[in-house]
Amino acid sequence: MAISAKLVKELRDQTGVGMMDAKKALEATDGDMDKAVDFLRESGQMKAAKKADRIAAEGLAKVYVDGNTAVVLEVNAETDFAAKNEKFTNLVETIGHALLKAKPQTDEEAAQMEVEGVSLTDYINQKIAVIGEKIALRRFKVYEKTDDQSFGQYVHMGGKIATLVLANTTDPQLALNLALHVSGIAPEFVSEEDVDQARRDHEREVLTEQAKNEGKPEKIIEKMVDGRMRKFFAEICLYDQDYLLDDSMTVKELLDKENASVVDFRRFAVGEGIERKEEDFAAEVASQMK
């Protein structure tokens, strides 16, 4: 039967699910509102919708490798308690292996990939109904390598930080050491060439104003700024950093010595950049008792 826009809106307002999910539920139940609500409850979509505006800043970051394919991912939950639950750890592993198989490159592709017979979106909604917290695949990166390359992987504190490095080397120990360095020092870029011009210009402008405010002579400001720019690049660029396991050399000097290079890397720290809401536990309990 044809489902009216008014009926879809009514179901959406009642349950909090998206327009398309409301329409699908009504189509599946021949427009019966009560059955559509039950349909959404049974599929876990209502519970997921109600939790959609909650903050999920805990979770796990993991790396999975299958031959020449690897993925690093971060999956979030609302509490550390849930993140340590076996159901949640199994969910992260399932999603990780699905990403390895599907090799999506965008969030949209990942949302539609098949996980245990359904889309990732539906799979997560089902698990929200079971685990009882908002869950989200926050970010991921899939890499593929050649036989002349290596993956360096490191997971810190059971999943608080996960690092994956793709390197032009056949030495797995070197790749691992690079992953340890990235995990510990947290560079943003591989080399200076990867830093966009706008950020370079902004940093140089700030450093120039700092030097002027320090009362430095005009003729030496440019040289001072050049020196401070080198320090800036050493803070954010992997190649310019002192090597974590031997600070007598930079990472670039190490790689030149080993005739190797880094193609790319990702370092995910759980909850990084998410604004966490401070909860008043006593007030929350009191509100639940009302």
Buried (B, 14 or more C-beta within 10 A) or exposed (E): EEBEEEBBEBBBEBBBBEEEBBBBBBBBBEBEBEBBBBBBBEBBBBBBBBBEEEBBBBBBBBBBBEEEBBBBBBBBBBBBEBBBBEEBBEBBBBBBBBBBBBBBEEEEBBBEBEBEEEBBBBBBBBBBBEBBBBBBBBBBBBBEBEEEBBBBBBBBEEBBBBBBBBBBBEBEEBBBBBBBBBBBBBBEBBBBEBBEEEEBEEBBEEBBEBBEEEEBEEEEBEEBBEEBBEEBBBEBBBBBBBBBEEEEBBBBBBBEEEEBBBEEBBBBBBBBEBEEEEEEEEEEEEEEEE
